[in-house]
Amino acid sequence: MGLDLAITALVFGAIFLVELPDKTFVATLVLATRYRPLLVWIGVAAAFLVQTVVAVAFGGLISRLPHTPVQIAAISLFVLGGLILLRGAARAEAEEQEAEEEFAAKSTTAATGLRAVTTSFLILFLAEWGDLSQLLTASLAAKYRDPLSVGVGAFLALATVSGLAAVLGRGLLQRLRLATLRRVGGLVCLALAVIGIVQLAWGS
């Protein structure tokens, strides 16, 4: 199966908007103040690659189930993700401060080269496990039954977000409020749920 650019673009947009206000953005920002930003990005991107492969593989297993239950499960995850983001918008600023303190404490040891890459990989790998973006990636893989297109879109979105965090970091957060980003991400998830409901109702 070849790469479906429409699915890749849709997944990229959805995961980008969900991941941008996530605590892993803050984690990458903090790490980039401790170690060289490029090394941080390499480690973080590697962690995201592994997480994406796991999510897509899980979504592929789910897609083997009957079509209707899979669609209903995907819709439920979109609704859940949307509600989590919208509900968490009010506490976004406080959670940002908590996340900064948490990840600053985890990256106190000076590191360069491969050690900085490995440290960044491990911190983000553990932080991202079971994260909302990973669950949504799995649900999108199950919904579209196109692991390649979903995987490429999700990974590019995650790699882009981590790149923005490593390079722009604090300056980006000063211009874009996390609360607003979470509301936008929440609305995107709910929009995907509505699209899924319509498609299910029309039998597509």
MOWO-V29620 format. One record per backbone hydrogen bond with DSSP energy under -0.5 kcal/mol. CO is the residue of the C=O (numbers start at 1). NH is the residue of the N-H. Records with the same first field share a line. If there is no record, write none. Layout:
CO = NH + NH
This chain:
3 = 5
4 = 8
5 = 9
6 = 10
7 = 11
8 = 12
9 = 13
10 = 14
11 = 15
12 = 16
13 = 17
14 = 18
15 = 19
16 = 20
17 = 21
19 = 22
22 = 25 + 26
23 = 27
24 = 28
25 = 29
26 = 30
27 = 31
28 = 32
29 = 33
30 = 33 + 34
31 = 34 + 35
36 = 40
37 = 41
38 = 42
39 = 43
40 = 44
41 = 45
42 = 46
43 = 47
44 = 48
45 = 49
46 = 50
47 = 51
48 = 52
49 = 53
50 = 54
51 = 55
52 = 56
53 = 57
54 = 58
55 = 59
56 = 60
57 = 61
58 = 62
59 = 63
61 = 64
62 = 65
66 = 70
67 = 71
68 = 72
69 = 73
70 = 74
71 = 75
72 = 76
73 = 77
74 = 78
75 = 79
76 = 80
77 = 81
78 = 82
79 = 83
80 = 84
81 = 85
82 = 86
83 = 87
84 = 88
85 = 89
86 = 89
87 = 90
88 = 91
89 = 92
91 = 95
92 = 96
93 = 97
94 = 98
95 = 99
96 = 100
97 = 101
98 = 102
99 = 103
100 = 104
101 = 105
102 = 106
103 = 107
104 = 107
105 = 108
112 = 115 + 116
113 = 116 + 117
114 = 118
115 = 119
116 = 120
117 = 121
118 = 122
119 = 123
120 = 124
121 = 125
122 = 126
123 = 127
124 = 128
125 = 129
128 = 131
131 = 135
132 = 136
133 = 137
134 = 138
135 = 139
136 = 140
137 = 141
138 = 142
139 = 143
140 = 144
141 = 145
146 = 150
147 = 151
148 = 152
149 = 153
150 = 154
151 = 155
152 = 156
153 = 157
154 = 158
155 = 159
156 = 160
157 = 161
158 = 162
159 = 163
160 = 164
161 = 165
162 = 166
163 = 167
164 = 168 + 169
168 = 171
169 = 172 + 173
170 = 174
171 = 175
172 = 175 + 176
175 = 177
177 = 181
178 = 182
179 = 183
180 = 184
181 = 185
182 = 186
183 = 187
184 = 188
185 = 189
186 = 190
187 = 191
188 = 192
189 = 193
190 = 194
191 = 195
192 = 196
193 = 197
194 = 198
195 = 199
196 = 200
197 = 201
198 = 202
199 = 204
200 = 203
